[in-house]
Each structure stands twice: as C-alpha cells, then as structure tokens.
Amino acid sequence: MNLKETKVTRTLSISETTKMALVTSLYIVITVFLSVISFGVVQIRLSEMFNYLALYNRRYIWSVTLGVAIANFASPNGLIDVFVGSVGTFVVLIVNQQLTKKIPNMKYKMLVTALVFSFSMFTVSAQLTVLYQLPFFYNWLIIGIGELISMSIGGILIYWISKKIDLTK
C-alpha cells in the first residue's frame, strides 16, 4: 500500500513541477519575444496574465516569480531589474493572495488583482526614476496604465481558459 501511495505522490509532484515549469517558460518566452513592449517607460507586458494563476493555485506564485527573474535578464536595466522585478512580483502575489482569499467570485478576485498589480507599478517607476532621473508620478501613471491593459487582456484569456481547464489542479 505504501509503494502505491508513494508512486502517486511522485507522479503528482512531477505533474506539479511540469505545470510550474511550463508557466515559468511561457512567462519568459512571451516577455522576451515581445521585449519591445515588455521593458521601458511604456510597458505592456502581456505575460503578466500569469499573475492570475496564483488565484487558482499557490504554486504559481513561485512560477511567475521565477519567470519574472529570468525574463528580466533581457532587460536593458540588467541585474537591478532582475532583483526589483522578481522581489516585487513575489511580494505583490503574496499580498494579493491575502487580499483576495475571502472573495468568493473569481471575476471580482481578478478585478482586485488587476488593480493591485497596476498600483504596484510604483516599484518599476521608482527604479526608472533612480536609474534615469525620470519623473516618478508620470512614469507610475504610464506604467500602471500599461499594466492595467496587460492585466485586462490577460484576465479575459485566463478566465476563458479556466472555463475549459481546471487551473486549480
């Protein structure tokens, strides 16, 4: 009996790891492929849609964070973007999970997530202000709007996918 349970546990672990690796890879590929709009003052990073996956399963917090860290190696801002982006994403995913855990309706959870991530773009704005002496509030507005656009498009896609595939597994 223990052998059978161990085998099932190992299969689930491999399955979960594979799903996490797939999300991480997709985040990286989409960000780098669309690098022209993924980095800079005007950002529409469509890979941000994967932030919603953390609403379905906590394991995706790690996948998205790792995806951001690796994708940001392609950033013109180098290692500072790797650090600021990945730490910021991790913190916001954790905060967002706490903010949305008692909201029963997925559409409302997604709305809150879009707003939280758009608001959180102050980290990117601060980074650009420090590196390039760009105006903080203007950048925050522009980058926040870009994030809201990305999250809106991505939210529609992820919601539609969640109706076809159980993302909680």
Secondary structure, DSSP 8 states (H G I E B T S, - for coil): -HHHHHHHHHHHHHHHHHHHHHHHHHHHHHHHHTHHHHSSSS---GGGGGGGHHHH-TTHHHHHHHHHHHHGGGSTTTHHHHHHHHHHHHHHHHHHHHHHTT---HHHHHHHHHHHHHHTTHHHHHHHHHHH---HHHHHHHHHHHHHHHHHHHHHHHHHHHHHS-TT-
